[in-house]
Amino acid sequence: MLFANFVFETLRSTRERFIETATKVMAQSRQDPGCSFTADLEREDRFHITELWRSSEAIAEHLARPHAVAASAVISAITKVISAHVYEGDVSALPVNIPGVATAS
């Protein structure tokens, strides 16, 4: 499994557009395994996108889909990437509920 975590920063003027774009692409990405985003509880201009993928091929397929291409164009134009990390390994022991993935929860 691949676990990806991205942190984006928006301007106050682009915050709502980011939320709208991320929400729309997430709704469509639910067809693909694993993708969620949350607002930072301490900084209203920061957002975290977390993704869980079965393989690098699954990520590539997701990124090639029209909704992901469109969202990427908007998000890259209106945000700054603060961090981007991808980890690979077994997530079955994680004590969380990840839709579509068997974990220890």
C-alpha positions as CSV (number, residue, x, y, z in Angstrom):
1,M,0.0,0.0,0.0
2,L,1.0,3.6,-0.6
3,F,0.1,6.3,1.8
4,A,0.4,9.9,0.5
5,N,0.0,13.0,2.6
6,F,0.0,16.5,1.1
7,V,-0.2,19.9,2.9
8,F,-1.4,22.9,0.8
9,E,-1.6,26.5,1.8
10,T,-4.1,28.9,0.3
11,L,-4.6,32.6,0.3
12,R,-7.7,33.9,2.0
13,S,-9.0,34.9,-1.4
14,T,-8.6,31.4,-2.9
15,R,-9.6,29.4,0.2
16,E,-13.2,28.8,-0.9
17,R,-12.2,27.9,-4.5
18,F,-9.8,25.3,-3.1
19,I,-12.5,23.8,-0.8
20,E,-15.0,23.7,-3.7
21,T,-12.4,22.1,-6.1
22,A,-11.1,19.6,-3.5
23,T,-14.6,18.6,-2.4
24,K,-15.7,18.0,-6.1
25,V,-12.6,15.9,-7.0
26,M,-13.0,13.9,-3.8
27,A,-16.6,13.0,-4.5
28,Q,-15.4,11.7,-7.9
29,S,-12.3,10.1,-6.5
30,R,-14.4,8.0,-4.1
31,Q,-14.8,5.7,-7.2
32,D,-11.1,5.2,-6.7
33,P,-9.7,3.7,-3.5
34,G,-8.9,6.2,-0.8
35,C,-8.8,10.0,-0.8
36,S,-9.7,12.5,1.8
37,F,-9.0,16.1,2.8
38,T,-9.2,18.1,6.0
39,A,-8.7,21.6,7.1
40,D,-5.9,22.4,9.5
41,L,-7.3,23.0,13.0
42,E,-4.7,25.6,13.8
43,R,-4.3,27.4,10.5
44,E,-7.4,28.2,8.3
45,D,-5.2,28.6,5.2
46,R,-3.8,25.1,5.4
47,F,-5.4,21.8,4.1
48,H,-4.3,18.2,4.3
49,I,-5.0,15.7,1.5
50,T,-4.5,12.1,2.5
51,E,-4.6,9.3,0.0
52,L,-4.2,5.5,0.3
53,W,-3.5,3.5,-2.8
54,R,-3.0,-0.2,-3.5
55,S,-0.2,0.5,-5.9
56,S,1.7,3.1,-7.9
57,E,-0.3,2.0,-10.9
58,A,-3.6,2.9,-9.1
59,I,-2.2,6.4,-8.4
60,A,-1.2,6.8,-12.1
61,E,-4.7,5.7,-13.2
62,H,-6.3,8.1,-10.7
63,L,-4.1,11.0,-11.9
64,A,-5.0,10.4,-15.5
65,R,-8.7,10.6,-14.9
66,P,-10.3,13.8,-16.2
67,H,-11.6,15.0,-12.8
68,A,-8.1,14.6,-11.3
69,V,-6.4,16.4,-14.2
70,A,-8.9,19.3,-13.9
71,A,-8.5,19.5,-10.1
72,S,-4.8,19.4,-10.3
73,A,-4.7,22.3,-12.7
74,V,-6.9,24.5,-10.4
75,I,-5.2,23.4,-7.1
76,S,-1.6,24.0,-8.4
77,A,-2.7,27.5,-9.6
78,I,-4.2,28.6,-6.3
79,T,-2.1,26.9,-3.6
80,K,1.4,26.5,-2.4
81,V,2.5,22.9,-1.6
82,I,3.9,23.0,2.0
83,S,4.8,19.3,2.1
84,A,4.4,16.1,0.1
85,H,5.2,12.7,1.4
86,V,4.6,9.2,0.1
87,Y,5.1,6.1,2.3
88,E,5.0,2.5,1.2
89,G,4.2,-0.5,3.5
90,D,1.7,-2.6,5.3
91,V,-1.2,-0.6,6.7
92,S,-3.2,-3.6,8.0
93,A,-2.2,-2.9,11.6
94,L,-3.3,0.7,11.6
95,P,-6.0,1.3,14.3
96,V,-8.2,3.4,11.9
97,N,-11.1,2.8,9.5
98,I,-10.0,3.4,5.9
99,P,-12.8,2.7,3.5
100,G,-12.0,-0.2,1.2
101,V,-8.9,-1.3,3.2
102,A,-8.8,-4.0,5.9
103,T,-7.2,-2.6,9.0
104,A,-7.1,-3.5,12.7
105,S,-9.9,-1.1,13.7
